[in-house]
Amino acid sequence: MTCDQFTELALSFPHTIAAPHFERTAFKVAGKRIFATLHEESETANIKFSPADQSVYSLIDKEAIYPVNNKWGLQGWTTFQLARVDNQLMLDALNTAYNEVLKSKKK
């Protein structure tokens, strides 16, 4: 997966926009809730999961998919090494994160 492919997939979700977020690009639902970020320089994406979903995705390939190494990781943020992830897995991961953000928005 490339950065361009990731961006295309992330923006394919309804009401999603891309916006600068520090040294990353954030993908937000309705311009407010971030469900994924992209760091082009390192070719990585961070995706927001529930802790349960994070543990499942991290089992797929511990060198390619792993919790962010700080307090954000404890909140479900998970790093994906884009070159090591195929499009179908990334689409599934983004869909999971997108729906989790929509669900938490309704609470």
N, CA and C atoms as a LAMMPS dump frame, in Angstrom:
ITEM: TIMESTEP
0
ITEM: NUMBER OF ATOMS
321
ITEM: BOX BOUNDS ff ff ff
-5.0000000000000000e+02 5.0000000000000000e+02
-5.0000000000000000e+02 5.0000000000000000e+02
-5.0000000000000000e+02 5.0000000000000000e+02
ITEM: ATOMS id mol type element x y z
1 1 1 N 0.845 -1.172 0
2 1 2 C 0 0 0
3 1 3 C 0.89 1.234 0
4 2 1 N 0.523 2.221 -0.786
5 2 2 C 1.255 3.487 -0.835
6 2 3 C 0.5 4.558 -0.049
7 3 1 N 1.161 5.676 0.17
8 3 2 C 0.505 6.803 0.845
9 3 3 C -0.683 7.305 0.028
10 4 1 N -0.53 7.358 -1.283
11 4 2 C -1.64 7.804 -2.141
12 4 3 C -2.828 6.842 -2.06
13 5 1 N -2.556 5.553 -2.044
14 5 2 C -3.63 4.566 -1.933
15 5 3 C -4.332 4.691 -0.577
16 6 1 N -3.543 4.903 0.472
17 6 2 C -4.127 5.081 1.799
18 6 3 C -5.05 6.304 1.807
19 7 1 N -4.57 7.403 1.266
20 7 2 C -5.365 8.628 1.225
21 7 3 C -6.664 8.407 0.466
22 8 1 N -6.589 7.745 -0.667
23 8 2 C -7.786 7.464 -1.464
24 8 3 C -8.79 6.616 -0.676
25 9 1 N -8.296 5.592 0.005
26 9 2 C -9.192 4.75 0.803
27 9 3 C -9.827 5.549 1.944
28 10 1 N -9.015 6.302 2.674
29 10 2 C -9.535 7.057 3.818
30 10 3 C -10.593 8.065 3.378
31 11 1 N -10.361 8.718 2.259
32 11 2 C -11.307 9.726 1.786
33 11 3 C -12.555 9.12 1.142
34 12 1 N -12.56 7.808 0.956
35 12 2 C -13.734 7.163 0.348
36 12 3 C -14.896 7.009 1.337
37 13 1 N -14.646 7.246 2.619
38 13 2 C -15.705 7.139 3.621
39 13 3 C -16.541 8.425 3.642
40 14 1 N -17.853 8.293 3.789
41 14 2 C -18.741 9.462 3.748
42 14 3 C -18.338 10.539 4.755
43 15 1 N -18.422 11.778 4.31
44 15 2 C -18.202 12.962 5.149
45 15 3 C -16.793 13.037 5.731
46 16 1 N -15.82 12.403 5.057
47 16 2 C -14.437 12.428 5.52
48 16 3 C -13.673 13.52 4.79
49 17 1 N -12.869 14.255 5.557
50 17 2 C -11.984 15.264 4.983
51 17 3 C -10.568 14.984 5.463
52 18 1 N -9.606 15.523 4.729
53 18 2 C -8.198 15.469 5.126
54 18 3 C -7.794 16.866 5.567
55 19 1 N -7.008 16.938 6.639
56 19 2 C -6.558 18.225 7.158
57 19 3 C -5.186 18.05 7.801
58 20 1 N -4.357 19.107 7.759
59 20 2 C -3.056 19.024 8.425
60 20 3 C -3.232 18.77 9.926
61 21 1 N -2.325 17.966 10.467
62 21 2 C -2.342 17.658 11.904
63 21 3 C -0.891 17.43 12.329
64 22 1 N -0.263 18.502 12.834
65 22 2 C 1.162 18.48 13.152
66 22 3 C 1.937 18.057 11.91
67 23 1 N 2.779 17.014 11.983
68 23 2 C 3.545 16.595 10.801
69 23 3 C 2.808 15.523 9.995
70 24 1 N 1.533 15.37 10.254
71 24 2 C 0.715 14.339 9.617
72 24 3 C -0.473 14.949 8.875
73 25 1 N -1.161 14.102 8.146
74 25 2 C -2.472 14.438 7.595
75 25 3 C -3.493 13.652 8.398
76 26 1 N -4.499 14.339 8.904
77 26 2 C -5.567 13.685 9.668
78 26 3 C -6.772 13.472 8.77
79 27 1 N -7.434 12.356 8.98
80 27 2 C -8.668 12.052 8.264
81 27 3 C -9.782 12.088 9.3
82 28 1 N -10.729 13.001 9.061
83 28 2 C -11.756 13.307 10.049
84 28 3 C -13.145 13.054 9.491
85 29 1 N -14.009 12.556 10.344
86 29 2 C -15.419 12.381 10.019
87 29 3 C -16.117 13.701 10.314
88 30 1 N -16.829 14.204 9.331
89 30 2 C -17.583 15.463 9.472
90 30 3 C -16.684 16.595 9.955
91 31 1 N -15.415 16.519 9.613
92 31 2 C -14.487 17.594 9.944
93 31 3 C -14.115 17.7 11.406
94 32 1 N -14.507 16.724 12.245
95 32 2 C -14.273 16.849 13.683
96 32 3 C -13.507 15.698 14.294
97 33 1 N -13.958 14.482 14.118
98 33 2 C -13.384 13.325 14.814
99 33 3 C -12.36 12.606 13.94
100 34 1 N -11.121 12.535 14.406
101 34 2 C -10.047 11.879 13.66
102 34 3 C -10.152 10.368 13.84
103 35 1 N -10.126 9.642 12.72
104 35 2 C -10.101 8.179 12.796
105 35 3 C -8.804 7.596 12.244
106 36 1 N -8.006 8.426 11.564
107 36 2 C -6.725 7.956 11.034
108 36 3 C -5.831 9.152 10.736
109 37 1 N -4.521 8.912 10.793
110 37 2 C -3.551 9.924 10.377
111 37 3 C -2.52 9.244 9.484
112 38 1 N -1.902 10.04 8.627
113 38 2 C -0.886 9.557 7.699
114 38 3 C 0.387 10.362 7.884
115 39 1 N 1.517 9.664 8.012
116 39 2 C 2.829 10.303 8.061
117 39 3 C 3.573 9.851 6.81
118 40 1 N 3.578 10.721 5.794
119 40 2 C 4.133 10.328 4.492
120 40 3 C 5.62 10.019 4.557
121 41 1 N 6.37 10.789 5.328
122 41 2 C 7.822 10.6 5.378
123 41 3 C 8.198 9.182 5.816
124 42 1 N 7.503 8.66 6.819
125 42 2 C 7.811 7.31 7.308
126 42 3 C 6.931 6.234 6.665
127 43 1 N 5.997 6.655 5.823
128 43 2 C 5.057 5.752 5.169
129 43 3 C 4.315 4.884 6.198
130 44 1 N 3.802 5.576 7.232
131 44 2 C 3.009 4.904 8.257
132 44 3 C 1.681 5.624 8.43
133 45 1 N 0.724 4.87 8.914
134 45 2 C -0.577 5.438 9.272
135 45 3 C -0.875 5.029 10.701
136 46 1 N -1.508 5.918 11.428
137 46 2 C -2.024 5.592 12.756
138 46 3 C -3.534 5.566 12.66
139 47 1 N -4.12 4.502 13.176
140 47 2 C -5.555 4.295 13.079
141 47 3 C -6.121 4.109 14.481
142 48 1 N -7.285 4.726 14.734
143 48 2 C -7.918 4.706 16.045
144 48 3 C -8.872 3.533 16.164
145 49 1 N -8.561 2.624 17.097
146 49 2 C -9.406 1.474 17.368
147 49 3 C -9.876 1.496 18.816
148 50 1 N -10.849 0.669 19.105
149 50 2 C -11.139 0.339 20.499
150 50 3 C -9.963 -0.528 20.966
151 51 1 N -9.724 -0.62 22.264
152 51 2 C -8.649 -1.504 22.731
153 51 3 C -8.819 -2.958 22.262
154 52 1 N -10.054 -3.449 22.207
155 52 2 C -10.294 -4.823 21.746
156 52 3 C -9.906 -4.985 20.279
157 53 1 N -10.317 -4.037 19.428
158 53 2 C -9.954 -4.11 18.011
159 53 3 C -8.448 -3.965 17.829
160 54 1 N -7.829 -3.104 18.612
161 54 2 C -6.376 -2.924 18.526
162 54 3 C -5.666 -4.253 18.785
163 55 1 N -6.109 -4.993 19.793
164 55 2 C -5.443 -6.255 20.12
165 55 3 C -5.597 -7.269 18.986
166 56 1 N -6.733 -7.269 18.311
167 56 2 C -6.951 -8.193 17.192
168 56 3 C -6.065 -7.823 16.01
169 57 1 N -6.072 -6.556 15.603
170 57 2 C -5.252 -6.141 14.455
171 57 3 C -3.768 -6.333 14.731
172 58 1 N -3.346 -6.109 15.968
173 58 2 C -1.925 -6.247 16.306
174 58 3 C -1.45 -7.696 16.2
175 59 1 N -2.342 -8.651 16.256
176 59 2 C -1.968 -10.056 16.121
177 59 3 C -1.648 -10.45 14.679
178 60 1 N -2.102 -9.675 13.712
179 60 2 C -1.938 -10.022 12.298
180 60 3 C -0.47 -10.071 11.904
181 61 1 N 0.284 -9.047 12.284
182 61 2 C 1.723 -8.982 11.985
183 61 3 C 2.33 -7.976 12.953
184 62 1 N 2.947 -8.459 14.003
185 62 2 C 3.422 -7.587 15.081
186 62 3 C 4.506 -6.616 14.649
187 63 1 N 5.161 -6.878 13.512
188 63 2 C 6.18 -5.952 13.016
189 63 3 C 5.584 -4.888 12.099
190 64 1 N 4.403 -5.138 11.575
191 64 2 C 3.768 -4.201 10.642
192 64 3 C 2.606 -3.44 11.264
193 65 1 N 2.021 -4.004 12.32
194 65 2 C 0.841 -3.41 12.965
195 65 3 C 1.053 -3.508 14.471
196 66 1 N 1.116 -2.344 15.125
197 66 2 C 1.427 -2.353 16.555
198 66 3 C 0.911 -1.079 17.218
199 67 1 N 0.637 -1.142 18.541
200 67 2 C 0.164 0.053 19.251
201 67 3 C 1.194 1.178 19.185
202 68 1 N 0.704 2.413 19.072
203 68 2 C 1.593 3.576 19.143
204 68 3 C 2.303 3.51 20.491
205 69 1 N 3.577 3.832 20.496
206 69 2 C 4.412 3.649 21.679
207 69 3 C 4.331 4.834 22.647
208 70 1 N 3.147 5.14 23.136
209 70 2 C 2.98 6.184 24.155
210 70 3 C 1.537 6.109 24.66
211 71 1 N 1.093 7.148 25.358
212 71 2 C -0.269 7.112 25.921
213 71 3 C -1.34 6.982 24.845
214 72 1 N -1.056 7.444 23.627
215 72 2 C -2.029 7.313 22.544
216 72 3 C -2.268 5.842 22.211
217 73 1 N -1.224 5.038 22.312
218 73 2 C -1.368 3.606 22.077
219 73 3 C -2.308 2.951 23.07
220 74 1 N -2.279 3.437 24.308
221 74 2 C -3.186 2.907 25.334
222 74 3 C -4.637 3.261 25.046
223 75 1 N -4.85 4.279 24.208
224 75 2 C -6.202 4.705 23.832
225 75 3 C -6.677 4.044 22.537
226 76 1 N -5.887 3.117 22
227 76 2 C -6.292 2.384 20.806
228 76 3 C -5.597 2.792 19.522
229 77 1 N -4.801 3.856 19.548
230 77 2 C -4.1 4.28 18.33
231 77 3 C -3.055 3.235 17.962
232 78 1 N -3.101 2.814 16.692
233 78 2 C -2.31 1.692 16.213
234 78 3 C -1.574 2.091 14.932
235 79 1 N -0.282 1.799 14.878
236 79 2 C 0.54 2.121 13.716
237 79 3 C 0.507 0.99 12.707
238 80 1 N 0.389 1.363 11.426
239 80 2 C 0.466 0.427 10.306
240 80 3 C 1.634 0.833 9.414
241 81 1 N 2.537 -0.087 9.133
242 81 2 C 3.6 0.125 8.155
243 81 3 C 2.966 -0.128 6.78
244 82 1 N 2.742 0.944 6.02
245 82 2 C 1.94 0.827 4.797
246 82 3 C 2.487 -0.175 3.792
247 83 1 N 3.788 -0.227 3.614
248 83 2 C 4.376 -1.121 2.608
249 83 3 C 4.135 -2.594 2.93
250 84 1 N 3.761 -2.891 4.159
251 84 2 C 3.585 -4.281 4.584
252 84 3 C 2.122 -4.682 4.728
253 85 1 N 1.21 -3.802 4.293
254 85 2 C -0.227 -4.045 4.468
255 85 3 C -0.91 -3.988 3.103
256 86 1 N -1.786 -4.955 2.838
257 86 2 C -2.483 -4.922 1.548
258 86 3 C -3.753 -4.056 1.631
259 87 1 N -4.285 -3.751 0.472
260 87 2 C -5.435 -2.837 0.381
261 87 3 C -6.659 -3.354 1.125
262 88 1 N -6.937 -4.648 1.034
263 88 2 C -8.135 -5.184 1.677
264 88 3 C -8.042 -5.089 3.2
265 89 1 N -6.871 -5.403 3.751
266 89 2 C -6.694 -5.283 5.193
267 89 3 C -6.832 -3.829 5.636
268 90 1 N -6.251 -2.911 4.868
269 90 2 C -6.34 -1.496 5.232
270 90 3 C -7.775 -0.993 5.129
271 91 1 N -8.491 -1.408 4.111
272 91 2 C -9.891 -1.01 3.978
273 91 3 C -10.691 -1.507 5.19
274 92 1 N -10.448 -2.727 5.604
275 92 2 C -11.126 -3.281 6.772
276 92 3 C -10.764 -2.487 8.029
277 93 1 N -9.487 -2.173 8.198
278 93 2 C -9.039 -1.415 9.376
279 93 3 C -9.654 -0.019 9.393
280 94 1 N -9.648 0.661 8.259
281 94 2 C -10.241 2.003 8.197
282 94 3 C -11.74 1.958 8.458
283 95 1 N -12.403 0.952 7.92
284 95 2 C -13.841 0.799 8.159
285 95 3 C -14.125 0.599 9.647
286 96 1 N -13.327 -0.223 10.301
287 96 2 C -13.478 -0.454 11.737
288 96 3 C -13.311 0.846 12.507
289 97 1 N -12.253 1.597 12.185
290 97 2 C -11.975 2.856 12.888
291 97 3 C -13.052 3.897 12.618
292 98 1 N -13.459 4.028 11.372
293 98 2 C -14.491 4.986 10.987
294 98 3 C -15.783 4.715 11.766
295 99 1 N -16.191 3.462 11.791
296 99 2 C -17.427 3.109 12.496
297 99 3 C -17.297 3.278 14.006
298 100 1 N -16.125 3.032 14.546
299 100 2 C -15.898 3.232 15.976
300 100 3 C -16.022 4.715 16.333
301 101 1 N -15.469 5.576 15.495
302 101 2 C -15.573 7.023 15.738
303 101 3 C -17.027 7.467 15.621
304 102 1 N -17.765 6.974 14.649
305 102 2 C -19.182 7.334 14.521
306 102 3 C -19.969 6.865 15.745
307 103 1 N -19.669 5.661 16.195
308 103 2 C -20.361 5.118 17.363
309 103 3 C -20.057 5.953 18.612
310 104 1 N -18.799 6.33 18.803
311 104 2 C -18.44 7.119 19.999
312 104 3 C -18.988 8.528 19.908
313 105 1 N -19.191 9.038 18.704
314 105 2 C -19.744 10.369 18.512
315 105 3 C -21.194 10.429 18.982
316 106 1 N -21.918 9.317 18.872
317 106 2 C -23.341 9.285 19.235
318 106 3 C -23.551 9.181 20.739
319 107 1 N -22.529 8.83 21.485
320 107 2 C -22.667 8.67 22.938
321 107 3 C -22.837 9.984 23.645
